[in-house]
Each structure stands twice: as C-alpha cells, then as structure tokens.
Amino acid sequence: MNAPEPIHRSGGACAGAPSMMPSSRAALTAVLFDFGGTLDADGVAWKTRFFEACQREGLTSDPRRFDHVFYAVDDALVGAVPPTLTFEDTVLRLSDGLARRLGARGNVVGPRIARRFLDDALWTLARNTPLLARLRRRYRLGIVSNFYGNLGTVCHNAGIDELFAVIVDSACVGCAKPDPRIFQSALDALGVGPANAWFVGDSLQRDMAGARALGMPHAWLAGAAPSSAACCPGDPTVHSFQDLEDLLL
C-alpha cells in the first residue's frame, strides 16, 4: 500500500523547505519506511492501483467518484479488523467492498481484482527483500504506516517482518501520518533521534510532511513523477525502491 489513506488524513507537503539530509551517511543509524506504495510498489499508492484495477474491469472511469468510494471502504476497515487478518483477506475485503459499491454483478470481480493486486504486491516485496536484508546489516529498520490494525500479520505473510525492529500501525497507536507522533513512536522504540534516522515514503502529504515536521531526513519514492520533481531542496527523490542501494549502502 501507500497504506490506504482515508481522505481526512492529510497534511502539507514540504516543497521549498531547507534540506534535512545529514552531512554524512555515518550519522544515520536507522531507516524507516512506509508500507503500501513504498515497500510493495515503486511509489504507487493502493488507491491508485485499485482505481486502475477497477477501471480495467469496467467498474468506473471517474477518479473523483472512485476516491469517494475508496475512502468509504477504507475507513470502514480501520480498527475494525482482527490483528490476525491476513494480507490476502485484507486485500479481498477492500476489493469486494469496492466492487459492490461500484455496482459489480456477481461475486467474481472482487476476488479477481484482489488476486492480481496481491500477486503484484508480493512480487515487489520479494524483489525488495534482498535489499532490505542488506540495509538491515547497516541500519536498524522500521515501518510506519497508516493501516488497519493488522500490519504485523501482513508483514509476516509477506515474509518481511523479521527484517524490522519495529512495525508501527496507525490503528494500533491511535495517530496517523502526517502526525509527528506516529513517527516518534517508532524512533522511541528504536532508541534513536530524528536527526539520525531516514524516512522513505511515497506520499508528499503524509510521509514527507510528517517526517519534515519532526526534523527527520527523508527520501521521496516518487514513482512515475517527473525526474525533476523534488520534495525538499537537497533531499533525494528516487523512482524505484532499488535506487536506495546507491543512497544508503
């Protein structure tokens, strides 16, 4: 996911701010990541990927209508799922909810969307796992995500949970990005200050703005954004998760 993000969770981007990058990688002891759209895709949020999937199924071609439906389905899951709900069942609940609200006939469209989404996400997570393992040898790693209350199980299903010293799920801590408190909770668990950690995420409004508010260096995983796009002057923009190898190792 960008972890699926209800519309009321928003914040200002950090364009035009001074660079938060440390003068040397030697100052970094920890790296924090967003989950959805960052670890499981190269800068493409769950909402965007689900819209494209529903569009392919002929359910909608109106992004504004889809946004309204997505946020309603997404909000209904936050804090309402058991912590043991699997990655597969999480995606299926989203897909089924979207398909029903968009008027799909029968009960095959939701599972079909879910299967394709999950396959793509798991493929990307598997591709990124070796790099995460290399990063773990140098840094303490964590995840900070706006999620539903079952992120630990989702990461276990994806085979990445043991790579992270801390996994912070917004539904479990009671605050969501861009609130600086959710980032601080991860830093406290790792025992590091914001100046000695890096945050990697795909959302300017949630990830970058939240990290900046705490004074934490950050890199924007910008996906297909123009190569000239930037978050804060001097801070890096990458277009693939794999680009982090050159930045951090």
C-alpha positions, 0 to 999 in steps of 0.5 A, spaced: 500 500 500 501 507 500 497 504 506 490 506 504 489 513 506 482 515 508 481 522 505 481 526 512 488 524 513 492 529 510 497 534 511 502 539 507 507 537 503 514 540 504 516 543 497 521 549 498 523 547 505 531 547 507 534 540 506 534 535 512 539 530 509 545 529 514 552 531 512 554 524 512 551 517 511 555 515 518 550 519 522 544 515 520 543 509 524 536 507 522 531 507 516 524 507 516 519 506 511 512 506 509 508 500 507 503 500 501 506 504 495 513 504 498 515 497 500 510 493 495 510 498 489 515 503 486 511 509 489 504 507 487 499 508 492 493 502 493 488 507 491 491 508 485 492 501 483 485 499 485 482 505 481 486 502 475 484 495 477 477 497 477 477 501 471 480 495 467 474 491 469 469 496 467 467 498 474 468 506 473 472 511 469 471 517 474 477 518 479 473 523 483 467 518 484 472 512 485 476 516 491 469 517 494 468 510 494 475 508 496 475 512 502 468 509 504 471 502 504 477 504 507 475 507 513 470 502 514 476 497 515 480 501 520 480 498 527 475 494 525 479 488 523 482 482 527 490 483 528 490 476 525 487 478 518 491 476 513 494 480 507 490 476 502 483 477 506 485 484 507 486 485 500 479 481 498 475 485 503 477 492 500 476 489 493 469 486 494 467 492 498 469 496 492 466 492 487 459 492 490 459 499 491 461 500 484 455 496 482 459 489 480 454 483 478 456 477 481 461 475 486 467 474 481 470 481 480 472 482 487 476 476 488 479 477 481 481 484 482 484 482 489 488 476 486 492 480 481 493 486 486 496 481 491 500 477 486 503 484 484 504 486 491 508 480 493 512 480 487 515 487 489 516 485 496 520 479 494 524 483 489 525 488 495 527 483 500 534 482 498 535 489 499 532 490 505 536 484 508 542 488 506 540 495 509 538 491 515 546 489 516 547 497 516 541 500 519 536 498 524 529 498 520 522 500 521 515 501 518 510 506 519 504 506 516 497 508 516 493 501 516 488 497 519 490 494 525 493 488 522 500 490 519 504 485 523 500 479 520 501 482 513 508 483 514 509 476 516 505 473 510 509 477 506 515 474 509 518 481 511 517 482 518 523 479 521 527 484 517 524 490 522 525 492 529 519 495 529 512 495 525 508 501 527 500 501 525 496 507 525 490 503 528 494 500 533 497 507 536 491 511 535 495 517 530 496 517 523 501 520 518 502 526 517 502 526 525 509 527 528 507 522 533 506 516 529 513 517 527 516 518 534 513 512 536 517 508 532 524 512 533 522 511 541 522 504 540 528 504 536 532 508 541 534 513 536 533 521 534 530 524 528 536 527 526 539 520 525 534 516 522 531 516 514 524 516 512 522 513 505 515 514 503 511 515 497 506 520 499 508 528 499 502 529 504 503 524 509 510 521 509 514 527 507 510 532 511 510 528 517 517 526 517 519 534 515 515 536 521 519 532 526 526 534 523 527 527 520 531 526 513 527 523 508 527 520 501 521 521 496 519 514 492 516 518 487 514 513 482 512 515 475 513 523 477 517 527 473 525 526 474 525 533 476 520 533 481 523 534 488 520 534 495 525 538 499 531 542 496 537 537 497 533 531 499 533 525 494 527 523 490 528 516 487 523 512 482 524 505 484 525 502 491 532 499 488 535 506 487 536 506 495 542 501 494 546 507 491 543 512 497 544 508 503 549 502 502 
